Amino acid sequence: MNRRMLLLTTFTAGMTSLGIELAASRLLGNVFGTTNLVWANIIGLILIYLTAGYFLGGRWADRSPHATTFYRLVLWAAFTSGLIPIVAHPVLRWAAAAVEDLNAAIMAGSFLAVLILFCIPVTLLGCVSPFVIRLLLDDSSRAGQTSGQVYALSTLGSILGTFLPVLWLIPEIGTARTFLVFSGSLLLVGLIGMSTADRRQALIHLWMPVVLAGLAWWALRGPIKESTGQLYESESAYNYIQVREAGGVRYLMLNEGQAVHSVYDPAGGPTYGTWDYFLAAPFFNAAPFEADEVQRLGIVGLAAGTIAQQYTQVFGPLPIDGWDIDPEVMEVGREYFAMTEPNLNAIAQDGRWGLEHSGQMYTVIAVDAYRPPYIPWQLTTREFFEIVREHLTADGVVAINVGRTPEDRRLIDALAGTMGVVFPSVHVVDVPGTFNTMVYATVQPTVSGNLERNLEHLQESGAPPLLLDVVRRAADNLAPTPASGVAFTDDRAPVETLVNSIVIRFVLAGQLETLSVE
């Protein structure tokens, strides 16, 4: 019995099990998103499969404690792992169309179908550690040492399998090929191990890598999605990125593609989406507030730069600092969305960390990082808004874009309540034709009527038509500021629980066909 080969196989199997779990989140995330509900399903079912594997592997090893049996198990685990993206590819394309059309039945069915694909390979991978322990256990007095060594190597492999796909493989070669890299690595180790035990059996199983390579070449050609008007798609360390074009206007979509994250119309003008409404933020200050008083803009959630473009168009080349955690999204912005303003300082950082460490003061801070169900909780708390206030000028304003449903405004209430703890005045504007609401908070005590008074002044001073249009729309769509006692903190910010409740209530009410978000 080749002890070193068994331990190498343990390490590689541990790496593969975590590698395909991380890749599974991206495989499903490209279509269904990466909410904590999706993660819970992936992790929960994989743990069930591993549990079954631990149980079955121990019994299997006792009944057939032979190296050839073990390596045959490993080879099938590797082969079926490689089949996952190949078999899932047509299912996910079908599901992508269902997500775009909001067909809940097909979405749910395809989601479950893909998760079922992991049953066989993950269960077989779970069999590896108990089987190796049985094969290595020639002295019962060393059972603890042997078990500890096996599980330590398996865990070391799992650590490598956790970081490799996220930091290197998925951004460089994509999700499907990441599965094939882990599958191929385990196949190679399994074939070498089998050759040490039974060379004839190793030769018999050489069909596996050949068939897998052929199927992958045949099935994985073409784009991940085939959306109408698709110009570009890619996978970064953080997102599946897609650029679509319709009527000469370009749209940035991330992950499952239900929300538009940036829009670019070469002709300029209003977007009639949430991006426009950030322009109205400084005019909640007491009238007359002059446009040239807007000195600097900070954007948390830059994406492809729509807000920066509009501020530059209206207020001129004022300094703008924009943070986005995904540098590849910013590259897409430069290439497809003309995000090349010389006054824009695009920074690839977490927005909260970047703002906190900025040495600048801003007239307006725009937070456009809330895309239900993806809301970074750390950008919703009292402590975050205290950081925002510390970086606003004496006449500064913060504006956030919040999602809602027609009947459920709990997220707006919670965020308005949290901002109200930090700022003296909070104002709410519903964006017509969308499921979005803008919430503004001012450093100075202000009243919503300031919008109308500033609009009159802007008209008299000959302000740009886009600015006049946006301030008028904001004034026309003012909503009551909720009297909320909720205040999220860094210690307790149950935003995911709240968003999940809103989404589930919305789906159960059968309102998916009304969905329209920015």
KAFENWO-V36878 format. One line per field, one symbol per residue. ss: DSSP state (H for helix, E for strand, L for the rest). psi: psi as a letter, one per 30 degrees, with the letter a starting at -180 (. if undefined). A space follows every 50 residues. Layout:
ss=???
psi=???
//
This chain:
ss=LLHHHHHHHHHHHHHHHHHHHHHHHHHHHHHHLLLHHHHHHHHHHHHHHH HHHHHHHHHHHHHLLLHHHHHHHHHHHHHHHHHHHHHHHHHHHHHHHHHH HLLHHHHHHHHHHHHHLHHHHHHHHHHHHHHHHHHHLLLHHHHHHHHHHH HHHHHHHHHHHHHHHHHHHHHHHLHHHHHHHHHHHHHHHHHHHHHHHLHH HHHHLLHHHHHHHHHHHHHLLLLLLLLLLEEEEEELLLLEEEEEEELLEE EEEELLLLLEEEEEELLLLLLLLHHHHHHHHHHHLLLLLLHHHLLEEEEE LLLLLHHHHHHHHHHLLLEEEEEELLHHHHHHHHHHLLLLLLLEEEEELL HHHHHHLLLLLEEEEEELLEELLEELHHHLLHHHHHHHHHLEEEEEEEEE EEELELLELHHHHHHHHHHHHHLLEEEEEEELLLLEEEEEEELLLLLLLH HHHHHHHHHHLLLLHHHHHHHHHHHHLEELLLLLLLLLLLLLLLHHHHHH HHHHHHHHLLLHHHLLLL
psi=kjeeeeeeeeeeeeeeeeefeeeeeeeeefeflhlfeeeeeeeeeeeeee eeeeeeeeeeeeeiikeeeefeeeeeeeefeffefeefeeeeeeeeeeee fhjeeeeeeeeeeeefffeeeeeeeffeeeeeeeefifjffgeeeeeeee feeeeeeeeefeeeeefeeeeefleefeeeeeeeeeeeeeeeeeffejee eeeegffeeeeeeeeeeefglllelhkkgkfkklkafflkkkklkkhfkk kkkkcfgfkkflkjjffaalfgafeeffffefgflkkkjkegfjekkkjj hebggeeeeeeeeegahlkkkkkkfjfeeeeeeeefghigkffkjkkilk eeeeeegkglkkekjkjhgjikgjjjefggleeefeeeefgklfglkkkl jklllefjgeeeeeeeeeeffekfkkkkkkjkglhkkkkkkkelkllfff eeeeeeeeeeghlkeeeeeeeeeeefgklkkkikgkjklfejiheeeeee eeeeeeeffhgefgkjl.
//
